[in-house]
Amino acid sequence: MAPTDELEYLKSLVNQLNDKIKTLEEKAKAAVKPKTPAQQLRTILVGPPGSGSSSFCASFVMGALNNAWFLFRQGYSSTSHR
């Protein structure tokens, strides 16, 4: 293969890959449904130890198990420093 032929071949491969990437990105965008404001809602619950904030959070989460959630408990982490 002559150098110019090889260069043209590589350029065509790059163009094919770019087209495939564009197609995949369009499919991915079409597959993702936009979230409603309620699905985007995030809540921060703060309270001193023993005030029931962890209990409230646990009971609240039980009602909304289908949403992503994280529970951060103050003072119970093995990496926390006092």
N, C-alpha and C positions, 0 to 999 in steps of 0.2 A: 504494500500500500504506500502510495506517495504521501509525503507529509501534508500536502494540501487536502488530499482525500481523507486522511486520518482526522485532520482538523475539522473538516465538514461533517464527518461522521460523529465526532464528539459534540459538535454544536447541535446536531440533530438529536442526539441522546439527551442533551441538556434541555432542549425545547420539549421533547416528549415528557421528561420528568416534570418540568414546570407545568405542563398541561395536566398531568396526572395529579400533581399536588393541588392545583387550582380546583379540579373536579372533586377531590376528596374534601377540601375545605368547604366547598359549596354544599356537599352532602352532609357534612358535619353540622354546618350552620342550620340546615333545613331540619335536621333530626332533633336539635335542641329546642325545646319549648321554652318560651320566656316565662320567668317566674312571676307570680302575682306578688303584690306588695306584702301580703300576709306570709308568703313563703320566704321573703327576704328579711323579715323582721328578726332582729337580734335583741336580746334582753340581758342586762347586767344586773345581778341581784347582789347587794352588798349588805352585810350585817355583822355585828360583833359575834364572836364565838358564843354559842348557846342561845342565840336569839331565834333559832328556827329557820334560818335562811336556807340551810342545806335540806331540811325536811320539806320546806315549801318547794324548793327547786325540784326535788325528787318527785313529789306528787304532781307538780306541773308537767314535768317531762313524761310521766306515765300517761298523761292525756294527749300527748303529742309525739308519740313514738315514731311517727312517719317522717318527722323533720330531723335534720342533723342538729345535734346539740353537744355541748361540752359542759362538764361540771368541774369547776375549780373550787377546792375547799381549802380555806386558809388554815394553816397550822397543821395539816395532816400530810404534807408532802415529805418524803424521805430526803429531799434535797433542800428543804427550807432551813434557814438559819435563824436562830433567835438571838 
